[in-house]
Amino acid sequence: MGIKGIVKKAMELGEMGFNKEGGAINWFPGHMAAATRAIRNRLKLSDLVIEVRDARVCTRYIHYIPFSSAHQDLQPQLSAKRRIVALNKKDLANSNVLNKWVRYFDSCKQDCLPINAHNRSSIRKIAHQPSIYVLDTPGVLVPSIPNVETGLKLALAGSVKDSVVGEDRIVQYLLAVLNTRGTPLHWKQVANQREEITQISEDKPDYNPKDLRANRKRALNASDLLYVKDLVKEVQHALYITLSEFDGNMEDENELECLIEHQFEVLQRALKIPHKSSEARLMVSKKFLTLFRAGKLGSFVLDDVPE
C-alpha cells in the first residue's frame, strides 16, 4: 500500500474537494474559467497551437492525455489544429525520463519539444523570426482534476496554491515519493563527503528561501550561494541517513508514515529551524518545497512513461 496510503489520507482534508472515493477534484478559480473561454475564442483564429505543459508533471488521464498539466476539456479543439507540445521547465526534469516522454509523443504522431522558457537559445528552437502573428493566452488548469494523486502532483509542481492543499501534506507526499523511489540513497556520496556548514556571522541578514525563486528581486551573492549549497548538503545527508537506516516495510502505510515523521524532525535540524517554534513544521515544509522546486535537490519527473 505504502504511498497509496499517504495519498488516501490527503482525501480527508483540503479545499480541493478530495473525497473518499478518490474521484474528481473540483478546484477552478473564476479567472481560469474566463481564461478558458478566451482560449476557445482565440483557437478559432489560430492555424498553429503551441501547447505549453510542465515537463515535471506527467500523469496519464483516463483517456489519451499523458500529462496532468494538459487541459483535457480543450483537447478536442486542440487536436483539430496543427499543434506543438512544448514541455517547459526541462531544466528541472530528469533528462532520461523526459527523453522517454518525447519518444512516447513521437509514437503518438505528436510534435513535441522540451524547452526552458527562461533560456533564449532554447526558445529559438520553436521559432526564429517567423512570419507569424502570435496570440498569447494565460495558463489554465482543467476544471476537474481526475484524482487525488494528480492533484498532489500539480500542487507539488506549484500549479495549485500551496494553501489549497497545505504545505505539510504536499511535503508528506514528496517524501513518500522520494522514499519509495530510493532517491536519497543516491545521495550517499554527498553524505560521505559532506562539509561542515559554513558559519554565518551574527550580523549577517537571515537567508530567505524565497530568494531562490525565479522572480527574486535581488541576486544571490557568493555567501548566499555557499550557504544554500551547504544547506542542500545537510538536507540530502539527513534524508540519506534516515532512509539507509530504515529497516521497515516501505509498502506498509504505517511504517512509511513513521519514517516520514522522523524525516520531518531531522529536516528541522538540517534546515536550522528553532525547535520551539510553534510553526516549525510549516517552516520545514516551505523551505523543503522551495529547495525542491528550485531544482536544488535534483531533477525529477513525477510519473513513469506509459508502456
Beta strands, then each sheet from edge to edge (+ up, - down):
strand 1: 25-26
strand 2: 48-54
strand 3: 82-88
strand 4: 111-114
strand 5: 144-145
sheet 1: 1+ 5-
sheet 2: 2+ 3+ 4+
end
